[in-house]
Amino acid sequence: MKRKPTIITIISILLVCCVVFMLFTTGVFAFGGKHFPAHTFIGPYDISGLTTSEAKAKLASDATALHEEMELSLVYLDETVRVPSEIVAFNVEKSVEEAQPGEENPLFSIVSEDGLETVLTQQFGSIAFSKDSIDSIAEGMANEMQTAIFPHVVYLTDFLTKADRPQTIVASASHSMDDLSPALSEAIRHLDGTEIKGQQVFSLMNELGEEGVVPITDAELTILASVLYQAVLQINFAIEERAISTSLPSVIEPGFEAAINRRLGIGFSFRNPNKADFVLHTEVSGGDFRLSIEGLPLVYKYEPYVERMNTYKPRIIKQFSAFVGENQVTVKEPGKDGLEAIVQRIVRQEGVLVETEPVSKDFYSPIPRVELHPLVTENEGTSDAGTKESETVTMPNDNEVTSASSNSPVKGDREAGTSGQASPDSPSTSVGEQQTDNQEGIIYDKGGMPVNK
């Protein structure tokens, strides 16, 4: 048979519980005439050794100075605004009364919901905030301010209710091709539904994976990356890695190329600076595909455009060869114009122009045109038997520089506007000049400059 607890035992247990409770409540609440022990803080302020009334007086003074210098910002995606100090107040009374002795305690604050609503309406006019979201934001601000460490940033997206998180298409770009390969189509479909995580870097090559890009050419990947680049420029994402080719592919709009070269390790990546995730959607139809980015609506609208394009004519390189017939010209390399595309971006808020910002300057060097010409000989003589070829470089401004190899002299008059680099055996002359025994020829280097003997 179990022994029943005696009355003395029960009374003893009750007395111990009462003593423990009294000690606890005394430590928390009974500092009216006592001092806070060492290592007692409210926010960054040390109240060790102070009575409750002294702690309140000190904290009130410190909080007043803090309130005047406080830097608190609200961030919603691509907009950041400073919070007016008038809508925030520190609750000194509550902070001291609820302070735990010997611990780090919060500095409580009060946020005016009416004042907060006014700030949100004025600064984020295009974004709708419900009453529930405003209450949630005010509570979140008060909680985050408890450390009393400033400057401080409050991200509104952390406190929005589900009803205030409408998802919309914020950017899109499309491309048409005569022949969209099955491998590229599969890669595009693979990207559908991919999350672009907030405050993280998105790499196209990493997202596709090594297996996904093996059957795709770099040219096809360049097209895909370029279309994605066009879409990314329509929001506030930051470009992390982007390159261009030596020559602009004909299927890509100037200024919007994002080249891929796996052999050189060149890819395309960007960063989502927002504290919110976005989703990449893709559509493929025949030879057309479309990329779109879905997420919370932004405060600003971004409109990239090509501000100016400059073209540069290529040099003409004339090579003189004994294997080209008289009065014939053979085009060895057709050459290509150089191109410079200057891209800028217009930023608008509710249709009003805010600023125009630079985006990029893409430059593609001109490719020289190479022509094969017949050798030029004197009327009364023939070219040296060892002559094989010489070269004339015509600059875009019609200046030409002619050079001949040292073991392949070219004799005779030069065409207007040219000069030659002479061989040791037979120095060339400028236009209209004849080489004589008493007149030295002028020797030019390959750039057309005279060389002093």
ChimeraX attribute file (.defattr): number of C-alpha atoms within 10 A of each C-alpha:
attribute: neighborCount
match mode: 1-to-1
recipient: residues
	/A:1	3
	/A:2	4
	/A:3	5
	/A:4	6
	/A:5	8
	/A:6	8
	/A:7	8
	/A:8	9
	/A:9	10
	/A:10	10
	/A:11	10
	/A:12	11
	/A:13	10
	/A:14	11
	/A:15	12
	/A:16	11
	/A:17	11
	/A:18	12
	/A:19	10
	/A:20	11
	/A:21	12
	/A:22	13
	/A:23	12
	/A:24	12
	/A:25	10
	/A:26	12
	/A:27	17
	/A:28	15
	/A:29	15
	/A:30	17
	/A:31	17
	/A:32	13
	/A:33	10
	/A:34	13
	/A:35	18
	/A:36	25
	/A:37	17
	/A:38	14
	/A:39	13
	/A:40	20
	/A:41	22
	/A:42	25
	/A:43	19
	/A:44	15
	/A:45	17
	/A:46	17
	/A:47	25
	/A:48	18
	/A:49	15
	/A:50	21
	/A:51	19
	/A:52	22
	/A:53	15
	/A:54	14
	/A:55	24
	/A:56	19
	/A:57	15
	/A:58	16
	/A:59	24
	/A:60	16
	/A:61	12
	/A:62	14
	/A:63	21
	/A:64	13
	/A:65	11
	/A:66	15
	/A:67	15
	/A:68	10
	/A:69	12
	/A:70	19
	/A:71	16
	/A:72	19
	/A:73	17
	/A:74	21
	/A:75	16
	/A:76	22
	/A:77	21
	/A:78	16
	/A:79	13
	/A:80	15
	/A:81	15
	/A:82	13
	/A:83	19
	/A:84	14
	/A:85	14
	/A:86	12
	/A:87	15
	/A:88	22
	/A:89	16
	/A:90	22
	/A:91	15
	/A:92	21
	/A:93	17
	/A:94	14
	/A:95	21
	/A:96	24
	/A:97	16
	/A:98	15
	/A:99	22
	/A:100	19
	/A:101	20
	/A:102	15
	/A:103	14
	/A:104	17
	/A:105	20
	/A:106	22
	/A:107	27
	/A:108	23
	/A:109	20
	/A:110	16
	/A:111	20
	/A:112	15
	/A:113	18
	/A:114	12
	/A:115	15
	/A:116	20
	/A:117	18
	/A:118	12
	/A:119	18
	/A:120	19
	/A:121	13
	/A:122	10
	/A:123	15
	/A:124	19
	/A:125	13
	/A:126	15
	/A:127	15
	/A:128	13
	/A:129	20
	/A:130	14
	/A:131	12
	/A:132	14
	/A:133	20
	/A:134	20
	/A:135	20
	/A:136	17
	/A:137	26
	/A:138	22
	/A:139	17
	/A:140	17
	/A:141	24
	/A:142	19
	/A:143	15
	/A:144	16
	/A:145	22
	/A:146	18
	/A:147	17
	/A:148	21
	/A:149	14
	/A:150	13
	/A:151	10
	/A:152	16
	/A:153	18
	/A:154	19
	/A:155	20
	/A:156	19
	/A:157	19
	/A:158	13
	/A:159	19
	/A:160	18
	/A:161	16
	/A:162	8
	/A:163	10
	/A:164	16
	/A:165	14
	/A:166	11
	/A:167	12
	/A:168	13
	/A:169	15
	/A:170	19
	/A:171	21
	/A:172	22
	/A:173	18
	/A:174	17
	/A:175	16
	/A:176	13
	/A:177	12
	/A:178	8
	/A:179	9
	/A:180	16
	/A:181	16
	/A:182	11
	/A:183	15
	/A:184	19
	/A:185	18
	/A:186	14
	/A:187	20
	/A:188	20
	/A:189	14
	/A:190	15
	/A:191	18
	/A:192	15
	/A:193	14
	/A:194	14
	/A:195	16
	/A:196	21
	/A:197	17
	/A:198	16
	/A:199	14
	/A:200	14
	/A:201	17
	/A:202	19
	/A:203	17
	/A:204	18
	/A:205	19
	/A:206	13
	/A:207	14
	/A:208	15
	/A:209	12
	/A:210	10
	/A:211	8
	/A:212	16
	/A:213	19
	/A:214	11
	/A:215	13
	/A:216	17
	/A:217	15
	/A:218	17
	/A:219	13
	/A:220	17
	/A:221	24
	/A:222	23
	/A:223	22
	/A:224	24
	/A:225	23
	/A:226	25
	/A:227	24
	/A:228	26
	/A:229	21
	/A:230	22
	/A:231	22
	/A:232	24
	/A:233	21
	/A:234	21
	/A:235	22
	/A:236	17
	/A:237	17
	/A:238	14
	/A:239	17
	/A:240	13
	/A:241	13
	/A:242	17
	/A:243	15
	/A:244	20
	/A:245	15
	/A:246	12
	/A:247	15
	/A:248	20
	/A:249	15
	/A:250	7
	/A:251	11
	/A:252	15
	/A:253	14
	/A:254	19
	/A:255	27
	/A:256	25
	/A:257	25
	/A:258	25
	/A:259	25
	/A:260	27
	/A:261	17
	/A:262	13
	/A:263	7
	/A:264	7
	/A:265	8
	/A:266	16
	/A:267	22
	/A:268	24
	/A:269	20
	/A:270	19
	/A:271	20
	/A:272	22
	/A:273	17
	/A:274	20
	/A:275	18
	/A:276	17
	/A:277	16
	/A:278	22
	/A:279	17
	/A:280	19
	/A:281	20
	/A:282	19
	/A:283	15
	/A:284	16
	/A:285	10
	/A:286	12
	/A:287	13
	/A:288	15
	/A:289	20
	/A:290	19
	/A:291	22
	/A:292	20
	/A:293	24
	/A:294	20
	/A:295	18
	/A:296	19
	/A:297	19
	/A:298	19
	/A:299	18
	/A:300	23
	/A:301	22
	/A:302	21
	/A:303	15
	/A:304	22
	/A:305	16
	/A:306	17
	/A:307	12
	/A:308	12
	/A:309	15
	/A:310	10
	/A:311	14
	/A:312	15
	/A:313	18
	/A:314	21
	/A:315	22
	/A:316	22
	/A:317	22
	/A:318	25
	/A:319	23
	/A:320	24
	/A:321	17
	/A:322	18
	/A:323	12
	/A:324	15
	/A:325	13
	/A:326	11
	/A:327	8
	/A:328	9
	/A:329	15
	/A:330	14
	/A:331	13
	/A:332	13
	/A:333	14
	/A:334	12
	/A:335	18
	/A:336	17
	/A:337	16
	/A:338	18
	/A:339	20
	/A:340	17
	/A:341	20
	/A:342	19
	/A:343	20
	/A:344	20
	/A:345	20
	/A:346	17
	/A:347	19
	/A:348	16
	/A:349	16
	/A:350	11
	/A:351	9
	/A:352	10
	/A:353	12
	/A:354	13
	/A:355	10
	/A:356	14
	/A:357	13
	/A:358	12
	/A:359	16
	/A:360	14
	/A:361	14
	/A:362	20
	/A:363	21
	/A:364	19
	/A:365	18
	/A:366	18
	/A:367	19
	/A:368	21
	/A:369	20
	/A:370	22
	/A:371	20
	/A:372	24
	/A:373	24
	/A:374	20
	/A:375	23
	/A:376	18
	/A:377	15
	/A:378	11
	/A:379	8
	/A:380	6
	/A:381	9
	/A:382	13
	/A:383	17
	/A:384	12
	/A:385	9
	/A:386	11
	/A:387	18
	/A:388	18
	/A:389	22
	/A:390	24
	/A:391	22
	/A:392	23
	/A:393	24
	/A:394	21
	/A:395	15
	/A:396	13
	/A:397	9
	/A:398	12
	/A:399	15
	/A:400	24
	/A:401	23
	/A:402	26
	/A:403	28
	/A:404	22
	/A:405	15
	/A:406	14
	/A:407	13
	/A:408	19
	/A:409	25
	/A:410	31
	/A:411	20
	/A:412	19
	/A:413	17
	/A:414	19
	/A:415	13
	/A:416	11
	/A:417	13
	/A:418	19
	/A:419	27
	/A:420	28
	/A:421	29
	/A:422	24
	/A:423	17
	/A:424	11
	/A:425	10
	/A:426	15
	/A:427	18
	/A:428	28
	/A:429	23
	/A:430	19
	/A:431	13
	/A:432	9
	/A:433	12
	/A:434	14
	/A:435	15
	/A:436	8
	/A:437	6
	/A:438	6
	/A:439	9
	/A:440	12
	/A:441	16
	/A:442	19
	/A:443	21
	/A:444	22
	/A:445	15
	/A:446	17
	/A:447	14
	/A:448	18
	/A:449	14
	/A:450	14
	/A:451	10
	/A:452	7
	/A:453	5
